């Protein structure tokens, strides 16, 4: 019998509701939940492809000790013994947990309780440190608490929406679609995008401010001064609900309009227009994300934004407020339980003796950490210098995602004892585990997550646990019991953990803390299973309601007021002739973090299949790289080799490279190996958006493209990038040294059976090689080599893996690398949801589809998640402009 389960997407912080349906034959399909208030049925490309990422390929299904199979008892006994021994010999600060926004709140709660309340150390930090900790620090400085004041609805109610450091169209696509729909309903709504790059999000912008990297603080400090000078301050709100205004303004007044122009590089007309819009528009929402947070001055940037909203009283009311867009599905839940090294559970402060006493009494713990622990960068430096003797990494891949990634890998490799809890066996981090614990994945685990608007939703299981995999909270509980803490960790279900989490939030609260979900204390299994999405706070006795903070004050500093923070914009001039480019790292539309899940989907890899760097055409000319050439990005720490994407969307002397690729999918594309471990002094968040690098042409002797049914094995090439494809795999390659026998190379890499001879040719004068291997009518592999980037119709070649090849003439057409007239090349995939290529969209425009809506009606492109609508519009506009010439 078919079963439909309501759950929550495991990707970004939007927290979309998903309905997963399991058919009688076990097949899983997903769709957006129309009743979930975060997405109302919408899903992005990643969410739409969730069913394609839940297979068992690559999963670790049983515990391992030093790579050998082990029982749960022996693995957990060893973990408990090693952690106990390290604490006994070297003290509690000799152990650490590095956890993840991919964990459920219940997992997070148990990990935090065990480390801080029973080990007695605060050495638990999270990969959320890398994406939103500057926002946390800014909130706490201004509000006295880590409180997001508004809701998603505010984006739809605002008359001016500012998106700063946020490529909303690609990184939070469902929110982008909600905003785009609101703007279509109310054309008078204005959108300002502040970003050094012209991203896909700028398609919706009325004004794009292409500021220089790391000059956001100067921009908003200048705005604050402008608001005061133009009598736009809400004097009543400031007087009643804030402190520190005079000091903050005194600092801001020292930053002149001319200095803002000089720092940001903006034209005076654009800067004046932005300041005019903010000054004269009542309903303003400022959304900020990684581009603000991932900076050595990220916390100051956040406070510069908050100062402007506090000064105008535009906070906590419909359509008004600053809005931090979190990157991960449960970064907010981790903050709620104290998953950061400098916080306690339930939004209490580790530096407060009163809060420490309260938490210790509630937990009845023998000891409680008395000082903040090591933040992520410092934590791995402590691993490197030997202070950390035992390390437990859960649901994250720091060898790829941490700055100075090579040093992080060396540290983990040298650590005396490393435990890794994950779902994938072979990751860049997992290869260094002494003990590997198999965790449940999405669809198998049960718990809660909290999204960016403080909405708590359930993730529910609809798949059986494969092998002997276990929940992360269960693993922690079992270790705690073995270390003598059984009474405090007597949980049997996630419902029991959630109930305790709720009880701690309400304990001695009485409205003194923002986070309170006391209404869910004592929740039973049936009620927990049926839990509907709700926003916090929800104290005991209070009905579920939508909520905002601070419209009437009520801040969480001891004086009950918000605190303005005097922000002195940081200097950004760091010209270095040896490293003249500025690297900006980030995410792309269809991949997630280090690709352990999204990399399984052929559909998600069809849009962008290999690592790349965006660079300006004039920079490309100076470097000597053409379209589809390769470039090497270097810093004093290391280098990466990626494909060149030449585009005027990028500013001169700036490049953008995504952070997703790793050693499982590419040869040398771990971009964080290039990024130094420079952090914000308040938040400890690494700076990943303003990195000094050199960029040069990567000279290859040969380039190649291949498709194969079998996964390629150890493609020994100077450059390679692997991606899942329909029916098999696709592979991009570059060689710096010659290979004597290409057919033998192909046999080894593509696992061609003995006796299968290739069809094809080698052209010595041009250096071209074309080889195809068939088993009966099935294509096993096709290999295309040239001295320049290979001109092959890639999507057409991929389609040949699932086609019949009985006709000998068609086999020769395959070797030629181009389709016949009866099989037009769809071109590079633009719409991942429906597999629509660029050439198909161009043909539709030429056939009379002169709008995004018309293209959608003809091809379905852009009608599901909508993430590709900006790109479709670019093609439509380009074709129409060309036709008009």
Order of alpha helices (4+ residues) and beta strands (2+ residues): beta-beta-beta-alpha-beta-beta-alpha-beta-alpha-beta-alpha-alpha-beta-alpha-alpha-beta-beta-alpha-alpha-beta-alpha-alpha-alpha-beta-alpha-alpha-beta-alpha-alpha-alpha-beta-alpha-alpha-beta-beta-beta-beta-alpha-alpha-alpha-beta-beta-beta-alpha-beta-alpha-beta-beta-beta-beta-beta-beta-beta-alpha-beta-beta-beta-alpha-alpha-beta-beta-alpha-alpha-alpha
